[in-house]
């Protein structure tokens, strides 16, 4: 058990001797751990004759804080936390090239060179948002790896709902939206041969405690703080999303498709049962979305009554009257 978990469970002052006996560490080791926790933003009070207690850990963001909420078996058990980095995806690529194993997670407070789909920038300023990536090595055919982006969307929506109680929904295929505005972006990158995956890196950027956005995106972007009216624990969000992803990913690796998750995805998808405009390079058209099939393609009934399946890598989908 980590020291932060021990103190949180006690929820009162605990003597140094009690901590030392319970955790089998020295008093000096306790002090060093407390100093590390304080550097992560966890306020710990120390009173002579009483011991230590956590005063406030709500905004703590670091390896210890995240792991104290994490309940996974393997994903994130090895977790890299960075105060600032170029890109969590790029860092995991570098680690993968050196042989890092499946389940490694990278999380950053500041990400200076984050990117979204089609090379767009994704800003992660200090102290407010989340940038994180998962390193995965599935023994699956490369052609089905893109489905993991939809699994990440399901996990993000589920984890955010658990922490915030807000109605986070999926805009097909992988944006998370609240009240029609984008909250989360996901970028999946793969290194593979024709019949073998070397690694898949799933990167996620989440707007958590951002108070406002630039004029050019304020009508389409939002944050948990804006929608919920209060600040949220980023450590809790990372842990809840990661817990959910591990469960979904294990199902996916067993079935090789989304058949066991399709119903849950469609229930969370804001496009299901809605009118959509398909922005196909071959020609735009309108229709009614019925949800996804087992491979994550969007089933659309066109105005002439014919049914088509839309592949996310080829086209974009918007609502008839706006982004959603």
C-alpha positions as CSV (number, residue, x, y, z in Angstrom):
1,X,0.0,0.0,0.0
2,X,1.2,3.5,-0.8
3,X,1.5,6.1,2.0
4,X,-1.1,8.3,0.4
5,X,-3.6,5.5,0.4
6,X,-2.8,4.7,4.1
7,X,-3.3,8.3,5.2
8,X,-6.5,8.6,3.1
9,X,-8.0,5.5,4.7
10,X,-7.2,6.7,8.2
11,X,-8.7,10.2,7.5
12,X,-7.1,11.6,10.7
13,X,-3.7,12.1,12.3
14,X,-1.5,9.0,12.2
15,X,1.7,8.7,14.2
16,X,5.0,8.2,12.5
17,X,5.4,5.0,14.5
18,X,2.1,3.6,13.4
19,X,2.9,4.3,9.8
20,X,6.4,2.7,10.2
21,X,4.9,-0.4,11.7
22,X,2.1,-0.8,9.2
23,X,4.2,-0.1,6.1
24,X,7.5,-1.7,7.4
25,X,9.6,1.4,6.6
26,X,11.8,3.7,8.7
27,X,10.8,7.1,10.0
28,X,13.3,8.7,7.7
29,X,11.7,6.9,4.7
30,X,8.3,8.2,5.8
31,X,9.6,11.8,5.8
32,X,11.0,11.4,2.3
33,X,7.7,10.0,1.0
34,X,5.8,12.9,2.6
35,X,8.1,15.4,0.9
36,X,7.5,13.7,-2.4
37,X,3.8,13.8,-1.9
38,X,3.9,17.5,-1.0
39,X,5.8,18.2,-4.3
40,X,2.9,16.6,-6.1
41,X,0.5,19.1,-4.6
42,X,-0.8,17.0,-1.7
43,X,-1.2,19.0,1.4
44,X,-0.1,17.0,4.4
45,X,-0.2,18.4,7.9
46,X,2.5,17.3,10.5
47,X,1.9,18.0,14.2
48,X,4.2,17.0,17.0
49,X,2.7,14.4,19.2
50,X,-0.1,13.7,16.7
51,X,1.6,12.6,13.5
52,X,0.5,13.2,9.9
53,X,-2.8,13.7,8.1
54,X,-3.9,14.6,4.6
55,X,-5.5,18.0,4.5
56,X,-6.3,18.3,0.8
57,X,-5.4,16.0,-2.1
58,X,-8.1,17.2,-4.5
59,X,-5.8,18.9,-6.9
60,X,-2.8,16.7,-6.5
61,X,-1.4,15.5,-9.8
62,X,1.5,13.1,-10.0
63,X,2.5,9.5,-10.1
64,X,1.6,8.8,-6.4
65,X,-1.7,10.6,-6.6
66,X,-2.8,8.8,-9.7
67,X,-1.7,5.4,-8.5
68,X,-3.6,5.9,-5.2
69,X,-6.9,5.9,-7.2
70,X,-5.9,3.2,-9.8
71,X,-7.5,-0.2,-9.6
72,X,-6.0,-1.9,-12.8
73,X,-4.2,-5.2,-12.9
74,X,-1.5,-4.2,-15.4
75,X,-2.3,-1.0,-17.3
76,X,-0.5,1.9,-15.6
77,X,1.2,-0.2,-13.0
78,X,4.3,1.3,-14.6
79,X,3.5,5.0,-14.9
80,X,5.7,7.8,-16.1
81,X,4.7,11.3,-14.9
82,X,6.2,14.5,-16.4
83,X,5.8,18.0,-15.3
84,X,6.4,19.0,-18.9
85,X,7.1,17.0,-22.1
86,X,6.9,17.4,-25.8
87,X,4.3,14.7,-26.3
88,X,3.2,11.7,-24.3
89,X,2.7,9.7,-27.5
90,X,6.2,10.5,-28.7
91,X,7.7,9.6,-25.3
92,X,6.0,6.2,-25.4
93,X,7.3,5.7,-29.0
94,X,10.8,6.3,-27.7
95,X,10.3,3.9,-24.9
96,X,8.7,1.3,-27.2
97,X,11.7,1.5,-29.5
98,X,13.9,0.5,-26.5
99,X,11.6,-2.5,-25.7
100,X,9.1,-1.1,-23.1
101,X,6.3,-3.5,-22.4
102,X,2.6,-3.3,-22.8
103,X,0.8,-1.4,-20.2
104,X,3.2,1.5,-19.8
105,X,1.4,4.8,-19.3
106,X,2.7,8.3,-19.7
107,X,0.9,11.3,-18.1
108,X,2.0,15.0,-18.3
109,X,0.9,18.2,-16.8
110,X,2.2,20.3,-19.7
111,X,2.5,19.0,-23.2
112,X,4.3,21.4,-25.6
113,X,3.9,19.5,-28.9
114,X,0.7,17.6,-28.5
115,X,-1.3,16.8,-31.7
116,X,-4.7,15.8,-32.7
117,X,-6.1,14.3,-35.9
118,X,-4.7,15.5,-39.2
119,X,-1.8,17.1,-37.5
120,X,-3.8,19.7,-35.6
121,X,-2.2,21.1,-32.4
122,X,-3.7,20.1,-29.0
123,X,-2.8,22.5,-26.2
124,X,-2.1,21.3,-22.7
125,X,-1.1,24.3,-20.5
126,X,0.1,24.0,-16.9
127,X,-2.1,23.0,-14.0
128,X,-5.5,22.4,-15.7
129,X,-5.7,19.5,-18.2
130,X,-4.6,16.0,-18.8
131,X,-2.3,14.6,-21.5
132,X,-1.8,10.8,-21.3
133,X,-0.9,7.9,-23.5
134,X,-1.0,4.1,-23.3
135,X,1.5,1.7,-24.8
136,X,-0.2,-1.5,-26.1
137,X,1.1,-4.6,-27.9
138,X,-2.0,-6.5,-29.0
139,X,-1.7,-9.8,-30.7
140,X,-4.2,-8.8,-33.3
141,X,-4.3,-8.1,-37.1
142,X,-3.2,-4.5,-37.9
143,X,-6.4,-3.9,-39.8
144,X,-8.5,-4.0,-36.6
145,X,-6.3,-1.9,-34.4
146,X,-8.1,1.4,-35.3
147,X,-11.1,0.1,-33.2
148,X,-9.0,0.8,-30.1
149,X,-9.7,4.5,-30.7
150,X,-13.4,3.7,-30.1
151,X,-12.6,1.7,-27.0
152,X,-10.7,4.7,-25.6
153,X,-13.7,6.9,-26.3
154,X,-15.9,4.5,-24.3
155,X,-13.4,4.5,-21.4
156,X,-13.1,8.2,-21.4
157,X,-16.8,8.8,-21.4
158,X,-17.3,6.2,-18.6
159,X,-14.5,7.5,-16.4
160,X,-15.5,11.1,-16.8
161,X,-19.1,10.3,-15.8
162,X,-17.9,8.4,-12.7
163,X,-15.8,11.3,-11.5
164,X,-18.0,14.3,-12.5
165,X,-21.5,12.8,-12.8
166,X,-21.8,14.9,-16.0
167,X,-23.4,13.5,-19.2
168,X,-20.2,12.9,-21.2
169,X,-21.2,11.4,-24.6
170,X,-19.3,10.1,-27.6
171,X,-19.4,11.9,-31.0
172,X,-18.5,9.2,-33.5
173,X,-15.9,7.9,-33.7
174,X,-13.9,9.2,-30.7
175,X,-14.6,12.7,-29.5
176,X,-16.1,13.1,-26.1
177,X,-18.6,15.9,-25.9
178,X,-20.8,17.6,-23.2
179,X,-23.7,19.8,-24.3
180,X,-22.5,19.6,-27.9
181,X,-18.9,20.8,-27.2
182,X,-15.7,18.9,-27.4
183,X,-14.1,17.8,-24.1
184,X,-11.7,15.1,-25.1
185,X,-9.6,14.3,-28.2
186,X,-8.0,10.9,-28.9
187,X,-5.1,10.1,-31.3
188,X,-4.1,6.5,-32.0
189,X,-0.8,5.7,-33.7
190,X,0.5,2.3,-34.7
191,X,3.7,0.8,-35.8
192,X,3.2,-2.5,-37.7
193,X,4.1,-4.8,-40.5
194,X,1.4,-6.2,-42.9
195,X,0.5,-9.0,-40.5
196,X,2.0,-8.0,-37.2
197,X,1.6,-5.1,-34.7
198,X,4.7,-3.9,-33.0
199,X,2.9,-1.4,-30.9
200,X,-0.2,0.8,-30.7
201,X,-0.1,4.1,-28.7
202,X,-3.4,5.6,-27.7
203,X,-3.0,9.2,-26.7
204,X,-5.7,11.3,-25.0
205,X,-6.1,15.0,-24.2
206,X,-8.8,16.0,-21.7
207,X,-9.9,19.5,-20.9
208,X,-10.5,19.3,-17.1
209,X,-10.1,22.6,-15.3
210,X,-9.7,25.1,-18.1
211,X,-11.7,28.3,-17.3
212,X,-12.0,29.7,-20.9
213,X,-10.9,29.0,-24.5
214,X,-9.6,31.3,-27.3
215,X,-12.3,32.9,-29.5
216,X,-11.6,30.6,-32.4
217,X,-12.6,27.4,-30.5
218,X,-14.8,28.7,-27.6
219,X,-18.0,27.7,-29.4
220,X,-16.9,24.1,-29.9
221,X,-14.6,23.4,-26.9
222,X,-15.4,22.9,-23.2
223,X,-14.0,21.6,-20.0
224,X,-15.4,19.8,-16.9
225,X,-15.0,23.0,-14.9
226,X,-17.1,25.0,-17.4
227,X,-19.8,22.4,-17.5
228,X,-19.8,21.4,-13.8
229,X,-19.0,24.7,-12.2
230,X,-16.2,23.4,-10.1
231,X,-12.7,22.0,-10.3
232,X,-12.1,18.2,-10.6
233,X,-9.3,15.9,-9.5
234,X,-7.2,15.2,-12.6
235,X,-5.7,12.2,-10.8
236,X,-9.1,10.7,-10.3
237,X,-10.0,11.2,-13.9
238,X,-6.8,9.5,-15.2
239,X,-7.4,6.6,-12.8
240,X,-11.1,6.1,-13.7
241,X,-10.5,6.3,-17.4
242,X,-7.6,3.9,-17.2
243,X,-9.6,1.4,-15.1
244,X,-12.3,1.4,-17.7
245,X,-9.9,1.1,-20.6
246,X,-8.3,-2.0,-19.2
247,X,-11.6,-3.8,-18.9
248,X,-12.7,-2.8,-22.4
249,X,-9.4,-3.6,-24.0
250,X,-9.3,-7.1,-22.5
251,X,-12.7,-7.9,-23.9
252,X,-11.6,-6.5,-27.3
253,X,-8.4,-8.7,-27.3
254,X,-10.7,-11.7,-26.7
255,X,-13.3,-11.0,-29.3
256,X,-11.2,-9.2,-31.9
257,X,-14.0,-6.7,-32.6
258,X,-16.5,-4.5,-30.8
259,X,-19.4,-7.1,-30.7
260,X,-19.4,-7.3,-26.9
261,X,-19.2,-3.5,-26.5
262,X,-21.3,-2.3,-29.4
263,X,-24.5,-1.9,-27.4
264,X,-22.7,0.2,-24.7
265,X,-21.0,2.3,-27.4
266,X,-24.2,3.0,-29.2
267,X,-26.0,4.0,-25.9
268,X,-23.2,6.5,-25.3
269,X,-23.0,7.8,-28.8
270,X,-24.7,11.2,-29.4
271,X,-25.0,10.4,-33.1
272,X,-27.1,7.2,-32.6
273,X,-30.6,7.9,-33.9
274,X,-29.7,11.4,-35.0
275,X,-29.5,13.1,-38.4
276,X,-26.0,13.5,-39.6
277,X,-24.1,15.0,-42.5
278,X,-21.3,12.8,-43.9
279,X,-18.4,14.8,-45.3
280,X,-17.2,12.3,-47.8
281,X,-14.5,13.6,-50.3
282,X,-16.5,11.8,-53.0
283,X,-19.6,13.9,-52.1
284,X,-21.4,15.0,-49.0
285,X,-24.8,13.5,-48.1
286,X,-27.3,13.5,-45.2
287,X,-28.8,10.6,-43.5
288,X,-29.8,9.0,-40.2
289,X,-27.2,7.3,-38.0
290,X,-28.1,3.9,-36.6
291,X,-25.0,3.4,-34.5
292,X,-21.9,1.4,-35.1
293,X,-21.4,-2.2,-36.4
294,X,-19.0,-4.7,-34.9
295,X,-16.0,-3.0,-36.6
296,X,-16.8,0.5,-35.4
297,X,-18.1,1.7,-38.7
298,X,-21.1,4.1,-38.5
299,X,-24.2,2.7,-40.1
300,X,-26.1,5.5,-41.9
301,X,-29.5,5.3,-43.7
302,X,-29.3,7.7,-46.6
303,X,-32.2,9.9,-47.7
304,X,-33.0,7.5,-50.5
305,X,-33.4,4.6,-47.9
306,X,-30.2,2.8,-48.8
307,X,-27.8,1.8,-46.0
308,X,-24.1,2.5,-46.0
309,X,-21.3,2.1,-43.6
310,X,-18.9,5.0,-42.9
311,X,-15.3,4.4,-42.1
312,X,-13.7,7.0,-39.8
313,X,-10.4,7.1,-41.6
314,X,-12.0,8.3,-44.8
315,X,-14.7,10.8,-43.8
316,X,-16.0,13.1,-41.1
317,X,-19.5,13.2,-39.7
318,X,-21.2,16.3,-38.3
319,X,-24.7,17.1,-37.1
320,X,-27.1,18.6,-39.6
321,X,-27.1,21.9,-37.7
322,X,-23.6,22.0,-36.2
323,X,-20.6,20.1,-34.8
324,X,-22.8,17.4,-33.1
